[in-house]
Amino acid sequence: MSLKKTIWLYISYMGHGYRGLQSQSPDIPTVSGSIREALLACLGQESDKELKLRLSSRTDAGVHALVNIVSTPIPQQLSNINLRNLQTELNGVFSKNRDMIRKTLSKTYVYRLGLLPYEMAEVNMATCDMSIMTYKTIGYIRKPKQGFSFEKFARAGETLSGINDFSLFRVIPECVERRCFQRVVRSCSISIKPGLPPALSPFSNSHFDKCEHWNIVVSGQGFMHKQVRYMVGAMLSVGSGTLSLERLKEMLNYPEFGMSSEEIRIAQPYGLYLTNLEFPENH
């Protein structure tokens, strides 16, 4: 069966109800699995083998996306499918060249960070009178007792910006033997901007005034598994005083020496958003 037409899906989603974007076993909810189910509802179950979803940028369990792109070829006999039906199912369908997915020039993530004063307990859903939709939109952490240095936090972002070896800032697949060390050199930029609190606060007004909200904007051509969350975690560790800037530079310059699991605490997935994708102008 020839596959002529390709549909291009421009999607956004809240990730806390999914175990990531990529399909896994049928009983595990994923964004990709939900898209496939919606497509099959419109194209027919007989199209199951022909659907091959191409993902522009992977997101992990709990991570949100304001913009992401998925494409898939469809059987030729369905090339005249009513796209309005697909639009109802998927909230947007666009026909584009499927090779465009491979030509992403830049991806931008925003991590919404909430810094709680030390005297406040970390956010606990059991004590919050708010919906999960509101709670799981910002990555909240509590400042350490010894204080939090925003200057060091920002300097860590500057250290991570530019061309670096991010071999340690990722989840290394179990199939890769650690003795077969491979460097991963990539370029990215990080900026920190004032953020906004959620529409509904889990805190009383007196405590809420003490919370700080920041947006950490991370851009680059591509990122590895959980790399952005590890980078944010490194910035938080430096700001909290549990990781020095000198040690952070060592991790980037000499990743073959490794690091301990206590040095960097990976940031929560709920504050991370994929916000923009850039492509060549002629596409």
C-alpha positions in Angstrom: 0.0 0.0 0.0 1.6 3.3 -1.1 1.8 6.2 1.3 1.5 9.5 -0.5 0.1 12.1 1.8 1.5 13.3 5.1 -0.5 15.1 7.7 1.3 17.5 10.1 -0.1 18.0 13.6 0.6 21.1 15.7 -0.3 20.2 19.2 -0.2 21.4 22.8 -0.8 19.4 26.0 -0.6 19.3 29.8 1.7 16.5 30.5 0.9 15.5 34.1 -1.7 12.9 32.9 0.8 11.2 30.6 4.0 9.1 30.9 5.7 11.1 28.3 5.3 11.8 24.5 6.6 8.6 23.1 4.4 5.5 22.8 5.1 2.7 25.3 3.0 -0.4 26.2 -0.7 -0.1 25.4 -1.7 0.2 29.1 0.6 3.2 29.7 -1.0 6.6 28.8 1.2 8.7 26.5 0.6 11.7 24.3 1.7 9.8 21.2 -0.7 6.9 22.1 -3.6 9.3 22.5 -2.9 10.9 19.1 -2.8 7.5 17.5 -6.1 6.5 19.0 -7.7 9.7 17.7 -6.3 9.2 14.2 -7.6 5.6 14.1 -11.0 6.8 15.1 -11.1 9.0 12.0 -9.0 6.9 9.5 -10.3 3.4 10.6 -8.6 0.7 12.6 -7.2 -0.9 9.4 -4.8 2.1 9.1 -3.0 1.1 12.3 0.0 -0.5 10.6 0.4 2.4 8.1 0.5 5.1 10.8 4.1 6.0 11.6 4.3 9.0 14.0 7.3 11.3 13.7 8.0 13.4 16.7 9.6 16.8 16.5 10.7 17.0 20.1 10.3 14.4 22.9 8.9 15.4 26.3 9.2 13.3 29.4 6.5 12.1 31.9 4.8 15.1 33.5 6.3 17.7 31.1 3.9 20.1 29.3 4.2 21.5 25.8 2.7 24.8 24.5 3.8 23.7 21.0 5.0 20.4 19.5 4.8 18.9 16.1 3.9 15.3 15.0 3.6 14.1 11.5 2.5 10.8 10.0 1.9 9.4 6.5 -1.6 8.0 5.7 -2.7 5.5 3.1 -3.3 6.9 -0.4 -7.0 5.9 -0.5 -7.5 8.2 2.5 -5.8 11.2 1.0 -9.2 12.9 0.6 -10.1 12.4 4.3 -12.2 15.2 5.8 -9.6 17.2 7.8 -12.4 18.8 9.9 -13.0 15.5 11.6 -9.3 15.2 12.4 -9.3 18.8 13.7 -12.1 17.9 16.1 -10.2 14.9 17.3 -6.7 16.5 17.6 -7.4 20.3 17.9 -5.4 21.0 14.7 -4.2 19.2 11.7 -1.9 20.7 9.0 -0.5 19.1 5.8 3.2 19.7 5.4 6.3 18.0 4.2 7.2 15.3 6.7 10.9 15.9 6.2 10.4 19.3 7.9 10.3 17.5 11.3 14.0 16.6 10.9 15.0 20.2 10.0 14.3 21.9 13.4 16.8 24.8 13.8 16.0 25.6 17.4 13.8 24.4 20.3 12.9 26.6 23.3 11.8 25.4 26.7 10.6 27.5 29.6 10.9 26.1 33.1 8.5 27.9 35.5 10.2 27.9 38.9 8.6 28.8 42.2 11.0 29.4 45.2 9.3 29.0 48.6 10.8 30.6 51.8 12.5 28.1 54.1 9.8 28.5 56.8 7.1 27.2 54.5 6.6 23.5 53.9 7.1 22.3 50.3 3.9 22.1 48.3 1.8 19.1 49.3 -1.3 18.1 47.3 -2.9 16.6 50.4 -3.0 20.1 52.1 -3.7 22.2 49.0 -7.2 23.2 48.2 -6.7 23.4 44.4 -7.0 21.3 41.4 -4.1 19.2 39.9 -4.3 21.3 36.8 -3.4 24.4 38.9 -0.9 22.7 41.2 1.2 20.9 38.5 2.0 23.9 36.4 5.0 25.2 38.3 8.1 23.5 39.7 8.1 24.5 43.4 11.1 24.0 45.7 11.8 25.3 49.2 14.9 27.5 49.8 17.4 25.8 52.1 17.9 27.0 55.7 21.3 28.5 54.8 19.6 30.7 52.2 19.5 30.9 48.4 21.9 33.0 46.3 20.2 34.3 43.2 23.5 35.7 42.0 25.1 32.2 42.0 21.9 30.7 40.5 22.2 33.2 37.6 26.0 32.6 37.2 25.3 28.8 36.9 23.0 29.6 34.0 25.7 31.6 32.3 28.2 28.8 32.9 25.8 26.3 31.2 25.2 28.6 28.2 27.3 28.3 25.1 29.1 25.3 23.7 29.6 22.6 26.4 29.9 18.9 26.9 26.6 17.9 28.5 27.4 14.2 28.8 26.5 14.1 32.5 23.3 16.2 32.1 21.1 13.4 30.8 19.7 10.0 31.5 22.2 7.5 30.1 20.3 4.5 28.5 20.8 1.2 30.3 21.9 -0.3 27.0 25.0 1.9 26.9 27.9 0.6 28.9 29.4 3.3 31.1 32.9 2.2 30.2 32.1 3.2 26.6 32.0 6.9 27.4 30.9 9.2 24.7 31.1 13.0 24.8 28.0 15.0 23.9 28.9 18.5 22.9 26.0 20.9 22.2 25.2 24.6 22.3 22.4 26.2 24.2 21.5 29.6 25.8 19.8 30.2 29.1 18.1 33.4 30.3 16.2 34.1 33.5 13.1 36.3 33.5 10.5 37.2 36.2 7.6 34.7 36.2 4.0 34.7 37.3 2.3 32.7 40.0 -0.5 30.2 39.2 -4.0 31.6 38.8 -5.0 29.9 42.1 -2.4 29.9 44.9 -2.0 26.9 47.3 -0.8 29.4 49.9 -2.4 32.0 52.2 -1.9 35.6 51.1 0.7 36.3 53.8 2.9 33.4 52.7 2.2 33.9 49.0 3.8 37.3 49.0 7.1 35.6 50.0 7.2 33.2 47.0 9.4 34.1 44.1 8.5 33.0 40.6 11.0 32.8 37.7 11.0 31.7 34.1 14.2 29.9 33.0 14.3 30.1 29.2 16.5 27.4 27.5 17.1 27.4 23.8 19.2 25.1 21.6 19.0 22.9 18.5 18.4 19.8 20.5 18.4 18.3 24.0 19.0 14.9 25.4 16.7 12.9 27.7 15.9 15.1 30.7 18.8 17.4 29.9 16.9 20.6 30.5 15.7 19.4 33.9 19.2 18.4 34.9 20.5 21.8 33.9 17.8 23.6 36.0 18.7 21.2 38.9 22.3 22.2 38.6 21.4 25.9 38.7 19.3 25.2 41.8 22.2 23.3 43.5 24.6 26.1 42.9 22.1 28.7 44.2 21.5 26.5 47.3 25.2 26.2 48.0 25.3 22.4 47.6 27.3 22.6 44.4 30.1 25.1 43.6 30.5 26.9 40.3 34.0 25.4 40.1 32.6 21.9 40.4 29.9 22.6 37.8 32.6 23.7 35.4 34.5 20.5 36.1 31.4 18.5 35.2 31.2 20.2 31.8 35.0 20.1 31.1 35.8 16.6 32.5 32.6 14.6 32.3 34.6 11.3 32.1 35.2 11.6 35.9 31.4 11.4 36.5 29.4 12.8 39.4 27.5 11.5 42.4 23.7 11.3 42.5 23.7 13.8 45.4 25.4 16.6 43.5 22.5 17.5 41.3 18.8 17.1 42.1 16.8 16.9 38.9 14.1 19.5 38.6 10.5 18.4 38.7 8.8 17.8 35.4 5.7 19.9 36.1 7.4 23.3 35.6 8.8 22.5 32.1 7.2 23.7 28.9 8.2 23.3 25.3 7.3 26.7 23.9 8.7 27.2 20.5 10.2 25.4 17.4 12.1 27.2 14.6 12.5 25.9 11.1 14.3 27.1 7.9 12.5 30.0 6.2 12.0 28.1 3.0 10.0 25.5 4.9 
